[in-house]
Amino acid sequence: MKALVIIPTYNEIHNIEKMLKLVPNLAENLEVLVIDDGSPDGTADVVRRIMAEDSRIHLMERPGKLGLGSAYVAGFKYALARDYDLIMEMDADFSHNPHDIPRLMEAASKYDLVIGSRYSNGVNIVNWPFKRLLISYFASKYVRIITGMPVKDPTGGFKCFRRKTLEAINLDRILSDGYAFQVEMNFRVWCKNFRIKEVPIVFTERLNGVSKMSRHIVWEAAWMVWHLQLLKLLKQL
């Protein structure tokens, strides 16, 4: 199956070249779409240079920091307008191990959404401060309790969707960004009775660049689960 890996970027010049040299060679019919939000460090310039050498690399440039959720929605629409069978989400900073891509793709032959899970087999996170680890772990439990989703890592951002899964979701009605975006996508997929599979991964904190995590992102995820439950009750998902 033909697959597209969507990688949002903002100031990832230290990571993006290595990532783009590696990812397309991990499986057959695998391409990459970088969505850059106007990185002032020249990330997009690096992508354009690699594009000139490799037709499997694509670039979408946006005028500024418009948010993770809107970047992925733009990427999903790009994929659905073309002939991709699998659409993946992945970070640019190597916190997601690119070598796990074939594992997620293989699982997607049987499931409609595959999540690279940090918590499906214990806690598999390397180099996070203990406070951040606690926030993430208990946030995942909180989401699971409020929504009822049988997903141990609902905020994870390493995923593989089958085409039909995204086609069934009204992307113009997505409400959120950040962690909340990941929760919302999982919830919408689950409410439509698609099959979800968690594949254990090891998440490693970035070595280069700066984390995009903020207090706003955490609070958005906290209240969004209640909003989603309300929409479900009102049959407006």
Buried (B, 14 or more C-beta within 10 A) or exposed (E): BBBBBBBBBBBBBBBBBEBBEBBBEBBEBBBBBBBBBBBEBEBBEBBBEBBEEBEBBBBBBBEEEBBBBBBBBBBBEBBBEEEBBBBBBBBBBBBBBBEBBBBBBEBBEEBBBBBBBBBBEEEBBEEBEEEEBEBBBEBBEBBBEBBEBEBBBBBBBBBBBBBEBBEBBEBEEBEBBBBBBBBBBBBBBBBEEBEBBBBBBBBBBBEEBEEBEEEEBBEBBBEBBEBBBEBBEEEEB
